[in-house]
Amino acid sequence: MNRKVEVNKINDAETLKIAHAIRYEVFVLGQNCPTDLEKADEDESTHFLAQVNGVPAGACRWRKTGNGYKLERFAVLNDFRGMGVGQQMVKTVLDDLPEDAEYIYLNSQLDAVGLYEKFGFVKDGLEFTEAGIRHYKMVKA
């Protein structure tokens, strides 16, 4: 079966609601992340929705921080894992960053480290726990 994975920048409130619902399912329900932490920094973020054959499958965002550009909230619904959705989201977000984005970083859950390494990210520092989940800070080399 052919699968068409598309990731697009969100420009309207209805699509943003879909992205929030995906993140809520993955992070709040699936990983017991506190809702207030999951929703932090929404207004200053650039959001994306991933679809597989037109069906919402994942969501992510980036934002400019005092340190640089941070990739965040990469969430793929269970039914769409293993289909390249995460890879397409990372590629799309990196392509969307401003040309002057020099310092690009993220906090990766342990099981996603390999995904980000494929795009040139390297671990920076020791493992840490955020919202009860083990992470590594990763920086684009």
C-alpha positions in Angstrom: 0.0 0.0 0.0 1.3 3.4 -0.9 1.6 5.8 2.0 1.8 9.5 1.4 3.3 11.3 4.4 2.9 15.1 4.3 3.9 17.6 7.0 2.6 21.2 6.8 2.9 24.3 8.8 -0.3 25.1 10.7 -1.9 28.5 9.9 -5.4 28.2 11.3 -7.0 27.5 14.7 -8.9 24.3 13.6 -5.8 22.6 12.4 -4.0 23.6 15.6 -6.8 21.9 17.6 -6.0 18.7 15.7 -2.3 19.0 16.5 -3.1 19.6 20.2 -5.4 16.6 20.3 -2.5 14.4 18.9 -0.1 15.8 21.4 -2.6 15.3 24.2 -3.1 11.7 23.3 0.6 10.9 23.0 2.0 13.0 25.9 -0.7 13.5 28.5 -2.7 10.2 28.1 0.1 8.0 26.8 3.0 9.3 28.9 1.4 11.0 31.9 2.9 14.4 31.0 1.3 17.2 33.0 -1.0 19.2 30.7 0.4 22.6 31.7 3.9 21.4 30.8 2.7 20.0 27.5 1.0 23.3 26.6 3.9 25.6 27.7 5.2 28.1 25.2 2.4 27.6 22.7 2.0 31.2 21.4 5.7 31.6 20.5 5.9 28.3 18.6 5.6 27.4 14.9 3.4 24.3 14.7 3.1 21.5 12.2 0.7 18.7 11.4 1.7 15.4 9.8 -0.8 13.4 7.8 -0.6 10.0 6.2 -2.9 9.7 3.2 -4.7 12.8 4.5 -5.3 11.4 8.0 -3.8 13.3 10.9 -0.9 11.3 12.2 1.5 13.5 14.1 2.4 17.0 15.3 5.4 19.0 16.3 6.7 22.5 16.7 9.8 24.7 16.9 10.4 28.0 18.7 13.2 30.5 19.2 14.6 30.6 22.7 17.3 32.5 24.4 19.7 29.8 23.4 18.7 29.2 19.8 16.1 27.3 18.0 14.4 24.4 19.8 12.5 21.5 18.2 9.8 20.3 20.4 6.7 18.1 21.0 7.3 15.6 18.3 4.3 13.2 18.6 3.2 10.4 16.3 0.0 8.5 17.0 0.5 4.8 17.7 -1.3 3.7 14.5 1.2 5.6 12.3 4.5 4.7 13.9 7.1 3.0 11.8 5.8 4.8 8.6 8.4 7.5 8.4 6.2 10.2 9.9 8.8 11.2 12.5 11.5 11.5 9.9 9.4 13.7 7.7 8.5 15.9 10.6 12.1 16.5 11.5 13.1 17.1 7.9 10.2 19.6 7.4 10.9 21.5 10.6 14.6 21.8 9.9 13.8 23.1 6.4 11.4 25.7 7.9 14.0 27.2 10.3 15.4 30.6 9.4 18.6 30.6 7.4 20.4 32.2 10.3 19.5 29.4 12.7 22.9 28.4 14.0 22.2 26.7 17.3 19.5 24.1 16.9 18.7 21.8 19.8 16.0 19.6 21.3 15.4 17.3 24.3 15.0 13.8 23.0 13.3 10.9 24.8 15.6 8.0 24.9 13.8 5.9 22.3 13.9 8.8 19.7 17.7 9.5 20.0 18.4 7.4 16.9 15.9 9.4 14.8 17.5 12.7 15.6 21.0 11.3 15.1 20.0 10.6 11.4 19.7 14.3 11.0 23.1 15.2 12.5 22.0 15.8 16.2 24.5 14.6 18.9 23.9 14.1 22.6 25.0 17.1 24.7 25.5 16.3 28.4 24.1 13.6 30.7 20.7 11.9 30.6 18.1 13.8 32.5 14.4 13.3 33.5 11.6 15.6 32.5 8.0 14.9 33.3 9.1 11.5 34.6 10.6 10.6 31.1 14.3 10.0 30.4 15.8 12.4 27.9 19.0 13.6 26.4 19.7 17.2 25.2 20.8 17.0 21.6 22.4 19.6 19.4 22.6 19.8 15.7 26.3 19.4 14.8 
